Amino acid sequence: MSGWTNYHCHTSFVDPDVDREMTPAYYFGQLGERMRRAVVLNHGYNYYVMPSRPEWAADEVAGKIREAGNERLRAAMQAVRELNNPDIFVGIETDLSRDGQPLHDTRFTEEFDVILYGDHYLHWVAKMDSVKDRVRAWLDHVDAVLARPDLDVFAHPFRELRAISNDEVPTEAVEQVLRWADERRVGLELNSQDYVPEAATVRMLKFAADRGLPVVVGTDAHTRDRILAFEVAERRLELAGLTTADLFMPQVEDFMARKGRRSDPKSRPAPGRSGL
């Protein structure tokens, strides 16, 4: 495969923890042999000042907060579109609140090229006393995420599971998530960061290869030195005994990077065909 498509590229537009130089235009300058395409994005919650209660979009004050966030979101999307480059895509990495509402305005759904859902916003899970209860609550949350019709990619699978289970990463929880992903034919991210548990990721890759599930790669870059840091992803592919061809990654990337695919869910790529 000639260069990766990087599905997880953060910008500094609304996130103070991202290197300020990391703009859509900066990513344009990083395209080349190592990275041929980039999906630039921000956390959904970073566009908004999140109220403390889950019904954040329900009342007048929250509505004003939402509209201010929407203006920031429009501006961020425009910065990408103004590049007028077919290899730079508009994305978002968003979450669900406890009551199952996305932490961004879903009126933007069709304007995104790629939508990632993660599991950052789980304050209620972290407060639970036992690992068993936390894992059960996490599974309930992931079940809701994987059922989202607008989901393109489930970001950094099992990262939060590792945190709430004291680094144990229960095998049965990993297997359940993979079964759901298979049933719903959703995209999974091979995240190129060490904080995503290795054994669970290798199991995911083998499962995806067996079942023909779409897998994409993201470096989850928050700093400039991480933009082209695909080494962890490459090592985990090697540990799984797989190549990008085994996972149909070139075909999946061409498919996932094609705007408008949500209008035809039956066109998800299957083993042996490109999906184009």
HELIX and SHEET records of a PDB file:
HELIX    1   1 PRO A   24  GLN A   30  1                                   7    
HELIX    2   2 GLY A   44  TYR A   47  5                                   4    
HELIX    3   3 GLU A   60  ARG A   81  1                                  22    
HELIX    4   4 THR A  106  GLU A  111  5                                   6    
HELIX    5   5 HIS A  123  ALA A  126  1                                   4    
HELIX    6   6 VAL A  131  LEU A  146  1                                  16    
HELIX    7   7 ARG A  159  ILE A  164  1                                   6    
HELIX    8   8 THR A  171  ARG A  184  1                                  14    
HELIX    9   9 GLU A  198  ARG A  211  1                                  14    
HELIX   10  10 ARG A  224  ARG A  226  5                                   3    
HELIX   11  11 GLU A  231  LEU A  239  1                                   9    
HELIX   12  12 MET A  249  MET A  256  1                                   8    
HELIX   13  13 ARG A  261  SER A  263  5                                   3    
HELIX   14  14 PRO A  265  SER A  267  5                                   3    
SHEET    1   A 7 TRP A   4  HIS A  10  0                                        
SHEET    2   A 7 MET A  35  LEU A  41  1                                        
SHEET    3   A 7 ILE A  88  THR A  94  1                                        
SHEET    4   A 7 VAL A 114  TYR A 117  1                                        
SHEET    5   A 7 VAL A 153  PHE A 154  1                                        
SHEET    6   A 7 GLY A 187  ASN A 191  1                                        
SHEET    7   A 7 VAL A 215  GLY A 218  1                                        
END                                                                             
